[in-house]
Structures are given as structure tokens and as C-alpha cells.
Amino acid sequence: MRPLLCINGRNSTLLMRSNVNVYMKRYTSFLYHAGNAYPKMRDKYQDLIHKYQKIIKKTTDLFMRMDTNQAEIVSTVLYSSRKIKKNNPTNEVNEKDIFDYVMKWKERRRPPLKGSDVASAVRNLVMLQWLKAKYSPELPVQDIF
């Protein structure tokens, strides 16, 4: 059986209890595999999987290109953007608002997130159209040119 994912940290209790996912501890990470219930669940939800196939492929393509630290940052940025938009009646948000929200939310994280990593993630997600946010010249991204 091929590992689906190798990540540090918490496992998904629901997937484990239903035997869709099983895991093994490997050094400081967990190796996740499809469990015995996976084929049955896949068949059961085939219509739903087919309906969201394009989104599933796009999301898989994005996250397969990252390590776990980058995936955490991207997930945090996407979540933060939605949270800000939900609390903002105009639904307009700029890159710096998202950056500030993430840095404030994760300020007690150890090791702390690098501002340059968060800023780069925000800018790249906007550029790749994963996020809708206005350009912010104050966003602390490093120029590569």
C-alpha cells in the first residue's frame, strides 16, 4: 500500500475511526495509508467525488508541491482570508490585511512563522487566483529582480 501523505502533528480522528485512513508513526512524522474501508467509501461517494473532481485535482496539485510547513501557511492564509471576508460587510480585503491577521493569529506559534514566508504565500495565492485580494504595496515581500 502506498502512503498518501506524510505529515507532522495531529491525525484526522474521523477518518481513522471509520478506517478510511490508517497511519504509522515514522520518526517524527506519521505515514498515512488508505484503510480497508476506503474502496467502499469511494464507491459510496462516487457522485460527490465526480462533482468536485476539478476542485480536488486543483487542490491536490497545489498541495503536492509543498512541504508540511508551506501547507500549514497556505491553509492558514486561505482560512484567514475567508474569516476576514466573513467579518467585512464589503467583502473587500487586501493582501496586507490577510498578512496581519495571520501574523497576529500565529504570534505564539513555536517556532514562529517567518513574515517573509507568509507574505510570499499571500502574494502567490493571489497571483495564482486562489485568493481574491487587492494588491498591497506594504506587503513585506522580497523583490527577486
C-alpha positions as CSV (number, residue, x, y, z in Angstrom):
1,M,0.0,0.0,0.0
2,R,1.4,3.4,-1.0
3,P,1.5,6.2,1.6
4,L,-1.0,9.0,0.9
5,L,0.7,11.7,2.9
6,C,3.5,12.2,5.4
7,I,2.7,14.9,7.9
8,N,3.7,16.0,11.4
9,G,1.1,16.6,14.1
10,R,-2.5,15.6,14.6
11,N,-4.3,12.9,12.7
12,S,-7.9,13.1,11.5
13,T,-9.9,11.2,14.1
14,L,-13.0,10.8,11.9
15,L,-11.0,9.2,9.0
16,M,-9.2,6.9,11.5
17,R,-12.3,5.7,13.3
18,S,-14.0,4.9,10.1
19,N,-10.9,3.0,8.9
20,V,-10.7,5.2,5.7
21,N,-7.2,6.2,6.8
22,V,-4.7,4.3,8.8
23,Y,-1.3,5.6,10.0
24,M,2.1,4.5,11.2
25,K,4.5,6.6,13.2
26,R,7.8,7.1,11.3
27,Y,10.4,9.1,13.1
28,T,8.7,12.4,14.0
29,S,6.1,12.1,11.3
30,F,3.1,10.0,10.5
31,L,2.7,7.9,7.4
32,Y,-0.9,7.8,6.2
33,H,-2.3,4.9,4.1
34,A,-5.8,4.2,2.7
35,G,-7.6,1.8,5.1
36,N,-9.8,-1.2,4.4
37,A,-12.9,1.0,4.2
38,Y,-11.5,3.3,1.6
39,P,-12.8,1.4,-1.5
40,K,-16.3,1.1,-0.1
41,M,-16.4,4.8,0.9
42,R,-15.1,5.9,-2.5
43,D,-17.8,3.9,-4.3
44,K,-20.5,5.2,-1.9
45,Y,-19.5,8.8,-2.6
46,Q,-18.5,8.5,-6.3
47,D,-21.2,11.0,-7.4
48,L,-19.9,13.6,-5.0
49,I,-16.3,12.9,-5.9
50,H,-17.1,13.3,-9.6
51,K,-19.0,16.6,-8.9
52,Y,-15.9,18.1,-7.2
53,Q,-13.2,16.4,-9.4
54,K,-11.9,19.6,-10.8
55,I,-11.5,21.2,-7.4
56,I,-10.0,18.0,-5.9
57,K,-7.4,17.9,-8.7
58,K,-6.6,21.6,-8.4
59,T,-6.2,21.3,-4.6
60,T,-4.1,18.2,-4.9
61,D,-1.9,19.8,-7.5
62,L,-1.3,22.8,-5.2
63,F,-0.5,20.8,-2.0
64,M,1.6,18.1,-3.6
65,R,4.2,20.9,-4.4
66,M,4.7,21.8,-0.8
67,D,6.2,20.6,2.4
68,T,4.2,20.5,5.6
69,N,5.3,23.9,6.8
70,Q,4.3,25.5,3.5
71,A,1.0,23.6,3.5
72,E,0.3,25.0,7.1
73,I,1.0,28.5,5.9
74,V,-1.2,28.2,2.8
75,S,-4.1,26.6,4.8
76,T,-3.8,29.4,7.4
77,V,-3.8,32.1,4.7
78,L,-6.8,30.7,2.9
79,Y,-8.7,30.3,6.2
80,S,-7.8,33.7,7.4
81,S,-8.9,35.3,4.1
82,R,-12.4,33.7,4.4
83,K,-12.6,34.8,8.1
84,I,-11.8,38.4,7.2
85,K,-14.2,38.5,4.3
86,K,-17.0,37.0,6.5
87,N,-16.5,39.8,9.1
88,N,-16.2,42.5,6.5
89,P,-19.5,43.7,5.1
90,T,-18.0,44.8,1.8
91,N,-16.1,41.5,1.4
92,E,-13.1,43.5,0.1
93,V,-9.8,42.6,1.6
94,N,-6.2,43.5,0.7
95,E,-3.1,41.4,0.9
96,K,-1.7,43.3,4.0
97,D,-5.0,42.6,5.9
98,I,-4.6,38.9,5.4
99,F,-0.9,39.0,6.3
100,D,-1.6,41.0,9.5
101,Y,-4.4,38.6,10.5
102,V,-2.2,35.5,10.0
103,M,0.8,37.0,11.9
104,K,-1.4,38.1,14.8
105,W,-3.2,34.7,15.0
106,K,0.1,32.7,14.9
107,E,2.2,35.0,17.1
108,R,2.5,32.4,19.8
109,R,3.5,29.6,17.4
110,R,6.8,28.0,18.1
111,P,8.9,28.2,16.0
112,P,7.3,31.4,14.9
113,L,6.3,31.8,11.2
114,K,8.6,33.9,9.1
115,G,6.9,37.0,7.9
116,S,8.6,36.7,4.5
117,D,7.1,33.1,4.1
118,V,3.6,34.3,5.0
119,A,3.8,37.4,2.7
120,S,5.1,35.3,-0.1
121,A,2.3,32.8,0.3
122,V,-0.3,35.6,0.3
123,R,1.1,37.2,-2.8
124,N,1.5,33.8,-4.6
125,L,-2.1,32.7,-3.8
126,V,-3.5,36.0,-5.1
127,M,-1.4,35.7,-8.2
128,L,-2.5,32.0,-8.8
129,Q,-6.1,33.1,-8.2
130,W,-6.6,31.0,-5.1
131,L,-7.4,34.2,-3.2
132,K,-9.2,37.4,-4.2
133,A,-7.5,40.3,-2.5
134,K,-6.4,43.8,-3.5
135,Y,-2.7,44.4,-4.1
136,S,-0.9,45.9,-1.1
137,P,2.5,47.7,-1.8
138,E,3.1,47.5,2.0
139,L,3.2,43.7,2.0
140,P,6.7,42.7,3.1
141,V,7.7,40.5,0.2
142,Q,11.2,40.4,-1.1
143,D,11.7,41.6,-4.7
144,I,13.5,39.0,-6.8
145,F,14.6,41.3,-9.5
